[in-house]
Amino acid sequence: MKRIGLLSDTHGFIDPKIKKYFAEVDEIWHAGDIGDMATLEALEQFKPLRIVYGNIDNHLLRASCKEILRFKVEEVEVLMMHIGGRPGKYAKPALEEIKLNGAPQLFICGHSHIALAQYDKRFKMLWLNPGACGYKGFHQIKTIFRFQINGSQVENLECIELGARVSKSTD
């Protein structure tokens, strides 16, 4: 079993509560819009990290991260990219990747700043967007996800609210 902490859209800010909620995870996955190299480095020092760059990330982050990641954890195939769209309305690169290489069991994206988990019946995959956990953007509440991968199952998915977007405090 692997315990996963999933976040997106930090925009250069790591809420101190992330370390508390991700203390027991085995890996952190970041679905883009990291913000700066210091954020990337801080996450790498905290836990093993799988990360993609987002549309706000500069050339240094793009050189350090990939745009699209495909990987397997236990028996679950995962596809992660920043701009993925949503079930029924995927972004063109996401749809092309799915059509070219097949649908994963778990599709992860960020960008929308809206936390949502949904099963896509068309592609038979779980679609996750953890929302945004930085303080830049239009979202009102900072959110992250935490879940487990147990064999071929994604289990115990939690959406965790970190507090108001406008606050940089530890609430």
Steps between C-alpha positions, in 0.01 A plus 500: 500500500618852410371813669485799267476873566370688196516875448503757224533870436731595785610807302813529714333451840503189717240524774664373822201271557601294195788347696260402777247338266769336287718383790398136454485485119754302300504737202379846405361562153484860375278569198669820384524875549780454749598865493873499566803278551496554877156337519616206290811455713307524829259227387786280376671529838180409685382184317556307176338712231334448163432831332397662172543862405208734440425797281644758746827313552814653354777348288691375806203300626423376149858376473468321836153348454302333226180623340338154510577210730384142455596255769379201692459471876430147613246389235357846421605681184506877551500788252578846637507837322414853604234601249281197453148630471230290659295191421295569190712804412868406501769739384634407156844375622333283766258345253780440249712328768208278604420408140865436412607301808171388651309614803670461837314380805574833669514838324634798696504865406496845655450847348130558574552581871185294563530182708307218337509122481291330235483161334504523119285217366609561140867427574443290814738713706494702818562869432648710783571870531609603851411866445755760604701527820680827435361842576496633140190444288124524526437202727365584845631199695844337462463124446712186470417131458630199685434137401643151487581263218455142608574256220264598220277717720498872580364522854424737786498817292480813714460862397667711769425869540800704615316827559420817313701585190570855609671391818870415511476415870494153648132553603 
